[in-house]
Amino acid sequence: MNPGNPVNPLAAVAPEVLVALTAAAAGLGVVVTVLGVRGRVPGPSGRPGRRGSAGLGRQALFGLGAGLLTLVLTRWVVAGIGIGLLVAGWQRLLGGNAEENRGIARLDALANWTESLRDTIAGAIGLEQAIPATAGTSAPALRPALNLLVDRLRIREPLPEALQRFADDVDDPSADVVVAALVLNARLRGPGLRDVLTALATSTREELDVRRRIEASRRSIRRSVQIVLLIVLGVMGLLAVFNRDYVAPYSTFSGQLALVLVAALMVAGLTWLRRLARVETHERFLLGAGGAR
């Protein structure tokens, strides 16, 4: 090296590495944009929640950083893009089932409210008075819908119509069963509502227990998949960084195509597992009952 002619650090970087960095950044940018458009978490009013958008932005940034770091260490374009997408979509592919957790929380809140409504009615007060009395002590998963129900009762909306709109707000098949019993009682004013609510609360508790056991077993499966995936990626990463001669064939064009195939099979397997973990819920039989808003 000629000391009078200093070397530009950027010139020491291979051109293919610079091209790879540019390609990875562009690819991750496209994916982050798609995730930002499609993966926004709706809030209570149907609009995207700020917390969900902030969490998505953090995951996208982590994915971008992980992809660029992988690209610099391995000089594999496919590895950089794949790791970046995996980190950005970790919650979607391998994280907890947020939708099922919300369903379990809503079912638990419904069971608690049914029991509270039954106990309040035991005090010889009407259903119109019992509902506002139980709304303030309800669980957060059910409280917004109950507050709307109380507001409708305050403006003298008929109880059956208000209950049907409450079922639309909750949007859960189990809530339809409870609401149907309340609507029948509001129209017929017959006895036995306490016994019906007791049976409904017991049935809801049994369904809640089953869904919790299923989610616990799926959580252990997800943890096992995460461990296996991290071990595989960790071994591949160590070989790519500390034993480049062993994995040198993957640096070629055909080797990168082979990595694309491996990554596609891995994503297909994770997507398949995610689809198997999806809970199939029954259709609501009161759907559209409150359509005359």
FENRA-V449239 format. One record per residue. N is the residue number from 0. RES is the residue in one letter. PSI is psi as a letter, one per 30 degrees, with the letter a starting at -180 (none if undefined). Layout:
((N & RES & PSI) (N & RES & PSI))
This chain:
((0 & M & k) (1 & N & j) (2 & P & f) (3 & G & f) (4 & N & i) (5 & P & k) (6 & V & k) (7 & N & k) (8 & P & e) (9 & L & f) (10 & A & f) (11 & A & f) (12 & V & k) (13 & A & k) (14 & P & e) (15 & E & f) (16 & V & e) (17 & L & e) (18 & V & e) (19 & A & e) (20 & L & e) (21 & T & e) (22 & A & e) (23 & A & e) (24 & A & e) (25 & A & e) (26 & G & e) (27 & L & e) (28 & G & e) (29 & V & e) (30 & V & e) (31 & V & e) (32 & T & e) (33 & V & e) (34 & L & e) (35 & G & e) (36 & V & e) (37 & R & f) (38 & G & g) (39 & R & k) (40 & V & k) (41 & P & k) (42 & G & a) (43 & P & f) (44 & S & g) (45 & G & f) (46 & R & l) (47 & P & k) (48 & G & k) (49 & R & e) (50 & R & e) (51 & G & e) (52 & S & e) (53 & A & e) (54 & G & e) (55 & L & e) (56 & G & e) (57 & R & e) (58 & Q & e) (59 & A & e) (60 & L & e) (61 & F & e) (62 & G & e) (63 & L & e) (64 & G & e) (65 & A & e) (66 & G & e) (67 & L & e) (68 & L & e) (69 & T & e) (70 & L & e) (71 & V & e) (72 & L & e) (73 & T & f) (74 & R & g) (75 & W & j) (76 & V & e) (77 & V & e) (78 & A & e) (79 & G & e) (80 & I & e) (81 & G & e) (82 & I & e) (83 & G & e) (84 & L & e) (85 & L & e) (86 & V & e) (87 & A & e) (88 & G & g) (89 & W & e) (90 & Q & e) (91 & R & e) (92 & L & e) (93 & L & f) (94 & G & a) (95 & G & l) (96 & N & j) (97 & A & e) (98 & E & e) (99 & E & e) (100 & N & e) (101 & R & e) (102 & G & e) (103 & I & e) (104 & A & e) (105 & R & e) (106 & L & e) (107 & D & e) (108 & A & e) (109 & L & e) (110 & A & e) (111 & N & e) (112 & W & e) (113 & T & e) (114 & E & e) (115 & S & e) (116 & L & e) (117 & R & e) (118 & D & e) (119 & T & e) (120 & I & f) (121 & A & f) (122 & G & g) (123 & A & h) (124 & I & l) (125 & G & l) (126 & L & e) (127 & E & e) (128 & Q & f) (129 & A & e) (130 & I & e) (131 & P & e) (132 & A & f) (133 & T & f) (134 & A & e) (135 & G & f) (136 & T & g) (137 & S & l) (138 & A & l) (139 & P & f) (140 & A & f) (141 & L & f) (142 & R & e) (143 & P & e) (144 & A & e) (145 & L & e) (146 & N & e) (147 & L & e) (148 & L & e) (149 & V & e) (150 & D & e) (151 & R & e) (152 & L & e) (153 & R & f) (154 & I & g) (155 & R & h) (156 & E & k) (157 & P & k) (158 & L & e) (159 & P & e) (160 & E & e) (161 & A & e) (162 & L & e) (163 & Q & e) (164 & R & e) (165 & F & e) (166 & A & e) (167 & D & e) (168 & D & e) (169 & V & e) (170 & D & h) (171 & D & k) (172 & P & e) (173 & S & e) (174 & A & e) (175 & D & e) (176 & V & e) (177 & V & e) (178 & V & e) (179 & A & e) (180 & A & e) (181 & L & e) (182 & V & e) (183 & L & e) (184 & N & e) (185 & A & f) (186 & R & e) (187 & L & f) (188 & R & h) (189 & G & l) (190 & P & l) (191 & G & g) (192 & L & e) (193 & R & e) (194 & D & e) (195 & V & e) (196 & L & e) (197 & T & e) (198 & A & e) (199 & L & e) (200 & A & e) (201 & T & e) (202 & S & e) (203 & T & e) (204 & R & e) (205 & E & e) (206 & E & e) (207 & L & e) (208 & D & e) (209 & V & e) (210 & R & e) (211 & R & e) (212 & R & e) (213 & I & e) (214 & E & e) (215 & A & e) (216 & S & e) (217 & R & e) (218 & R & e) (219 & S & e) (220 & I & e) (221 & R & e) (222 & R & e) (223 & S & e) (224 & V & e) (225 & Q & e) (226 & I & e) (227 & V & e) (228 & L & e) (229 & L & e) (230 & I & e) (231 & V & e) (232 & L & e) (233 & G & e) (234 & V & e) (235 & M & e) (236 & G & e) (237 & L & e) (238 & L & e) (239 & A & f) (240 & V & e) (241 & F & f) (242 & N & i) (243 & R & f) (244 & D & e) (245 & Y & e) (246 & V & g) (247 & A & e) (248 & P & f) (249 & Y & f) (250 & S & f) (251 & T & l) (252 & F & e) (253 & S & e) (254 & G & e) (255 & Q & e) (256 & L & e) (257 & A & e) (258 & L & e) (259 & V & e) (260 & L & e) (261 & V & e) (262 & A & e) (263 & A & e) (264 & L & e) (265 & M & e) (266 & V & e) (267 & A & e) (268 & G & e) (269 & L & e) (270 & T & e) (271 & W & e) (272 & L & e) (273 & R & e) (274 & R & e) (275 & L & e) (276 & A & f) (277 & R & k) (278 & V & k) (279 & E & j) (280 & T & l) (281 & H & l) (282 & E & k) (283 & R & k) (284 & F & f) (285 & L & g) (286 & L & k) (287 & G & g) (288 & A & e) (289 & G & g) (290 & G & f) (291 & A & i) (292 & R & none))
